Amino acid sequence: MKYRAGQGKIKYEHGMIKGLRELLEELQKNEAIQSMIPGEIKPVKKSSSIKIRRLTPTPTGFKAIFHSGGAVQDVFFVGDEEELKQILKKYLD
């Protein structure tokens, strides 16, 4: 995986929806998260604040679908499934 220097666990391959970068930078401080991989940004109906609309288990952790400011973006979280679920559930809409 390609990471930018000084950015730790976040893989920067795509841009990020409004508020996501700050949230991921905060979440990377948690030891249960091994890496975070944002996907492509897609347009959707307007939404105001950043929220997870769906959390789907994957073989290595979870895929979270974030909505913010009229866009949606998948983020793949790699780490312990139970710990990730506890960390991410407070962002569920």
C-alpha positions as CSV (number, residue, x, y, z in Angstrom):
1,M,0.0,0.0,0.0
2,K,1.1,3.5,-0.7
3,Y,1.0,6.0,2.3
4,R,2.1,9.6,2.4
5,A,4.9,10.4,4.7
6,G,3.6,11.4,8.2
7,Q,0.1,10.1,7.5
8,G,0.3,6.8,9.3
9,K,-2.6,4.4,8.7
10,I,-4.4,6.3,5.9
11,K,-3.9,5.2,2.3
12,Y,-4.2,8.3,0.0
13,E,-5.2,7.1,-3.4
14,H,-8.4,9.2,-3.9
15,G,-9.7,12.6,-2.7
16,M,-11.9,12.6,0.4
17,I,-15.4,13.9,1.1
18,K,-15.9,16.9,3.4
19,G,-14.9,16.0,7.0
20,L,-13.6,12.6,6.2
21,R,-9.9,13.4,6.3
22,E,-10.1,15.0,9.8
23,L,-12.2,12.0,11.0
24,L,-9.7,9.4,9.7
25,E,-6.8,11.3,11.1
26,E,-8.4,11.2,14.5
27,L,-9.3,7.5,14.1
28,Q,-5.8,6.5,13.1
29,K,-4.7,7.1,16.7
30,N,-6.7,4.0,17.8
31,E,-4.5,0.9,18.0
32,A,-7.3,-1.4,16.9
33,I,-7.2,0.1,13.4
34,Q,-4.3,-1.2,11.2
35,S,-5.2,0.8,8.1
36,M,-7.9,2.9,6.4
37,I,-8.4,2.9,2.6
38,P,-10.8,5.5,1.2
39,G,-12.4,4.6,-2.2
40,E,-13.8,6.8,-5.0
41,I,-16.2,9.7,-4.3
42,K,-19.7,9.4,-5.8
43,P,-22.4,12.0,-5.9
44,V,-25.7,11.5,-3.9
45,K,-28.5,13.6,-2.5
46,K,-27.3,16.3,-0.2
47,S,-26.5,15.4,3.4
48,S,-25.1,17.8,6.0
49,S,-22.7,16.2,8.5
50,I,-20.4,13.2,8.0
51,K,-22.2,9.9,8.9
52,I,-21.8,6.2,8.2
53,R,-24.9,4.9,6.4
54,R,-23.8,1.3,6.3
55,L,-21.2,-0.9,7.9
56,T,-20.4,-4.2,6.1
57,P,-18.0,-6.8,7.4
58,T,-15.1,-7.8,5.2
59,P,-12.5,-10.6,5.6
60,T,-10.1,-8.1,7.1
61,G,-12.4,-5.7,9.0
62,F,-15.2,-3.5,7.7
63,K,-16.4,-1.4,4.8
64,A,-18.1,1.8,5.9
65,I,-20.1,4.0,3.6
66,F,-19.7,7.6,4.6
67,H,-22.1,10.4,3.4
68,S,-21.3,14.1,3.6
69,G,-22.1,17.2,1.6
70,G,-23.9,15.5,-1.3
71,A,-21.3,12.8,-1.8
72,V,-20.7,9.2,-0.7
73,Q,-17.4,7.4,-0.2
74,D,-16.5,3.9,0.9
75,V,-13.7,3.5,3.4
76,F,-12.2,0.1,4.1
77,F,-11.0,-0.4,7.7
78,V,-8.5,-3.2,8.5
79,G,-8.2,-4.4,12.0
80,D,-9.9,-6.5,14.7
81,E,-13.6,-6.8,13.7
82,E,-15.1,-6.5,17.2
83,E,-13.0,-3.5,18.2
84,L,-13.6,-1.8,14.8
85,K,-17.4,-2.3,15.3
86,Q,-17.3,-0.5,18.7
87,I,-15.2,2.3,17.3
88,L,-17.3,2.9,14.2
89,K,-20.8,2.4,15.6
90,K,-20.9,5.9,17.1
91,Y,-20.8,7.3,13.6
92,L,-23.7,5.2,12.3
93,D,-26.7,7.3,11.1
